[in-house]
Amino acid sequence: RSVMTPYFASLLGPAAAALTATSDEAQTPKKRKKEAIKRHQGTDLPSEVWALREQIVRALHKCFLHDTSVDKFVDNDRFEQVYPAIVQQIEELPEDGEESMEDTVKTCLVQLAVAAGSDTLWRPLNRAVLMVTRASKARARVAALKVVSAMAARLHEEYLVLLPETMPFLAELMEDPEEEVEAKCQELLQELAVLSGEDLQEMLA
C-alpha cells in the first residue's frame, strides 16, 4: 500500500483547504442562506460537512500509516501543509456529537507524528494541539488533552523532550472551571509521571 502514498502529493493542498473551508464553501449555493442563518444562531457545522471532513481525515491517516518507504513522504513542507488543518478540527468540534470524528482526528494526528519521526516536527504539532486547550469550548479542551495523551502513549519516552513546553499548559488546566477538563488533565499528568518516572508536581509551579 505504500506505493500509493506518493499520489497524495497533489491531494494534500485540496485536503487542507476542504478541512478549513467555511460552511458556505462546503455547501451547494441553495443551502448557503440557510447555513448563514444557522451560523448567526450559533449552530455548529452541519452533519454533511463533518461527514466530508471525516472522510478526508481518514484518507490522510491511511497516507501517514503507509508512509513506510525509504524515501519518506512526510517531509517538512508536507507536514507544515496539513497539520494545522487537522488540528483545527479539534477546536471546531461541537459540544455534543461527532464522537467518531474526534477519534478519527486523534488517530490521524498520532500517526502523523509517527510518520514525521522527528522532534523538530513534533514541537509545532504538540504546541498547536496544546493551544486548543485554551479554546472556549470544554469539549475542545478535553479532546486536545486526549490527543496529547495518545501522542505520549505512542511516542513513549521520545515524547519526554516535549514535556517542558507541555507542563505550563497543564498547570493552567489544573485550574479549569470544568470538572471534566480538570479530571482529564489529572489523568494525563499521571500518565506522564509514569512515562518519565519522575514527580512532575515541581514542573507545575
LUMMI-100084 format. One line per field, with one value per residue (C-alpha): residue in three letters; x, y, z. Coordinates in steps of 0.25 Angstrom, whole numbers. Last residue first. Layout:
<atoms>
residuo	(ALA / ...)
x	(X / ...)
y	(Y / ...)
z	(Z / ...)
</atoms>
This chain:
<atoms>
residuo	(ALA / LEU / MET / GLU / GLN / LEU / ASP / GLU / GLY / SER / LEU / VAL / ALA / LEU / GLU / GLN / LEU / LEU / GLU / GLN / CYS / LYS / ALA / GLU / VAL / GLU / GLU / GLU / PRO / ASP / GLU / MET / LEU / GLU / ALA / LEU / PHE / PRO / MET / THR / GLU / PRO / LEU / LEU / VAL / LEU / TYR / GLU / GLU / HIS / LEU / ARG / ALA / ALA / MET / ALA / SER / VAL / VAL / LYS / LEU / ALA / ALA / VAL / ARG / ALA / ARG / ALA / LYS / SER / ALA / ARG / THR / VAL / MET / LEU / VAL / ALA / ARG / ASN / LEU / PRO / ARG / TRP / LEU / THR / ASP / SER / GLY / ALA / ALA / VAL / ALA / LEU / GLN / VAL / LEU / CYS / THR / LYS / VAL / THR / ASP / GLU / MET / SER / GLU / GLU / GLY / ASP / GLU / PRO / LEU / GLU / GLU / ILE / GLN / GLN / VAL / ILE / ALA / PRO / TYR / VAL / GLN / GLU / PHE / ARG / ASP / ASN / ASP / VAL / PHE / LYS / ASP / VAL / SER / THR / ASP / HIS / LEU / PHE / CYS / LYS / HIS / LEU / ALA / ARG / VAL / ILE / GLN / GLU / ARG / LEU / ALA / TRP / VAL / GLU / SER / PRO / LEU / ASP / THR / GLY / GLN / HIS / ARG / LYS / ILE / ALA / GLU / LYS / LYS / ARG / LYS / LYS / PRO / THR / GLN / ALA / GLU / ASP / SER / THR / ALA / THR / LEU / ALA / ALA / ALA / ALA / PRO / GLY / LEU / LEU / SER / ALA / PHE / TYR / PRO / THR / MET / VAL / SER / ARG)
x	(19 / 14 / 28 / 30 / 18 / 24 / 29 / 38 / 38 / 36 / 25 / 19 / 19 / 13 / 2 / -1 / -1 / -11 / -21 / -20 / -23 / -34 / -40 / -38 / -45 / -57 / -58 / -60 / -55 / -40 / -30 / -22 / -23 / -13 / -3 / -5 / -2 / 11 / 15 / 14 / 26 / 36 / 30 / 33 / 46 / 38 / 31 / 42 / 40 / 27 / 23 / 10 / 6 / 11 / 3 / -10 / -9 / -7 / -19 / -27 / -23 / -28 / -41 / -43 / -40 / -49 / -61 / -59 / -62 / -55 / -41 / -29 / -26 / -26 / -13 / -8 / -11 / -3 / 8 / 9 / 9 / 20 / 29 / 27 / 33 / 47 / 44 / 45 / 38 / 29 / 21 / 20 / 15 / 5 / 0 / -3 / -10 / -19 / -23 / -27 / -35 / -42 / -46 / -52 / -59 / -65 / -70 / -77 / -88 / -89 / -81 / -78 / -64 / -57 / -45 / -42 / -43 / -33 / -22 / -25 / -24 / -11 / -4 / -6 / 4 / 14 / 16 / 16 / 28 / 36 / 35 / 24 / 26 / 39 / 48 / 52 / 37 / 28 / 18 / 6 / 0 / 2 / -6 / -16 / -18 / -20 / -31 / -38 / -36 / -43 / -54 / -56 / -57 / -68 / -76 / -74 / -79 / -91 / -94 / -96 / -85 / -89 / -101 / -98 / -111 / -103 / -97 / -110 / -115 / -103 / -106 / -120 / -115 / -104 / -112 / -116 / -102 / -97 / -89 / -75 / -71 / -83 / -79 / -65 / -54 / -43 / -43 / -46 / -34 / -25 / -30 / -28 / -14 / -10 / -16 / -5 / 5 / -5 / 0 / 13 / 5 / 0 / 13 / 12 / 0)
y	(102 / 91 / 86 / 83 / 74 / 65 / 54 / 46 / 32 / 40 / 31 / 28 / 43 / 46 / 36 / 43 / 57 / 52 / 47 / 60 / 68 / 59 / 62 / 77 / 77 / 68 / 77 / 90 / 102 / 99 / 102 / 89 / 93 / 105 / 95 / 86 / 97 / 100 / 85 / 83 / 92 / 86 / 72 / 72 / 64 / 54 / 49 / 41 / 32 / 27 / 32 / 25 / 27 / 42 / 44 / 38 / 46 / 59 / 55 / 53 / 66 / 73 / 66 / 71 / 85 / 84 / 79 / 90 / 100 / 114 / 108 / 109 / 94 / 97 / 103 / 90 / 83 / 94 / 93 / 78 / 80 / 91 / 82 / 69 / 74 / 77 / 65 / 56 / 43 / 51 / 38 / 35 / 49 / 48 / 35 / 42 / 53 / 43 / 35 / 48 / 53 / 40 / 39 / 53 / 50 / 37 / 45 / 55 / 58 / 69 / 82 / 83 / 80 / 93 / 93 / 78 / 80 / 91 / 81 / 75 / 88 / 92 / 78 / 79 / 88 / 88 / 73 / 74 / 84 / 77 / 63 / 53 / 44 / 37 / 32 / 18 / 14 / 13 / 24 / 14 / 20 / 34 / 32 / 24 / 35 / 45 / 37 / 36 / 51 / 54 / 44 / 51 / 65 / 60 / 55 / 67 / 76 / 67 / 68 / 83 / 92 / 97 / 106 / 119 / 126 / 134 / 121 / 115 / 127 / 126 / 111 / 114 / 125 / 115 / 103 / 108 / 110 / 96 / 94 / 93 / 108 / 113 / 104 / 110 / 103 / 98 / 83 / 86 / 94 / 84 / 73 / 82 / 84 / 70 / 64 / 66 / 59 / 48 / 40 / 38 / 29 / 19 / 10 / 9 / 0)
z	(159 / 150 / 148 / 163 / 162 / 151 / 161 / 152 / 145 / 131 / 126 / 139 / 142 / 128 / 130 / 144 / 138 / 127 / 137 / 145 / 132 / 129 / 142 / 141 / 127 / 132 / 145 / 136 / 143 / 139 / 150 / 147 / 133 / 134 / 140 / 128 / 119 / 126 / 126 / 111 / 107 / 117 / 114 / 99 / 100 / 108 / 96 / 92 / 104 / 98 / 85 / 84 / 99 / 98 / 85 / 91 / 103 / 95 / 86 / 99 / 104 / 91 / 92 / 106 / 102 / 90 / 98 / 108 / 98 / 99 / 94 / 103 / 102 / 87 / 89 / 93 / 80 / 73 / 83 / 80 / 65 / 66 / 74 / 67 / 55 / 61 / 70 / 57 / 53 / 43 / 41 / 55 / 58 / 46 / 52 / 65 / 58 / 50 / 62 / 69 / 57 / 55 / 70 / 70 / 56 / 62 / 74 / 65 / 76 / 86 / 89 / 74 / 69 / 63 / 73 / 69 / 54 / 54 / 58 / 44 / 37 / 44 / 41 / 26 / 19 / 30 / 30 / 14 / 15 / 26 / 19 / 20 / 8 / 14 / 3 / 10 / 9 / 21 / 19 / 20 / 33 / 28 / 15 / 23 / 33 / 22 / 16 / 29 / 31 / 17 / 21 / 34 / 27 / 18 / 29 / 37 / 25 / 24 / 39 / 38 / 45 / 59 / 62 / 67 / 62 / 52 / 48 / 46 / 38 / 29 / 27 / 22 / 12 / 7 / 4 / -10 / -13 / -10 / 3 / 6 / 3 / 11 / 23 / 23 / 17 / 27 / 24 / 10 / 8 / 15 / 6 / -6 / -2 / 2 / -11 / -21 / -12 / -8 / -20 / -13 / -3 / -13 / -13 / 2 / 0)
</atoms>
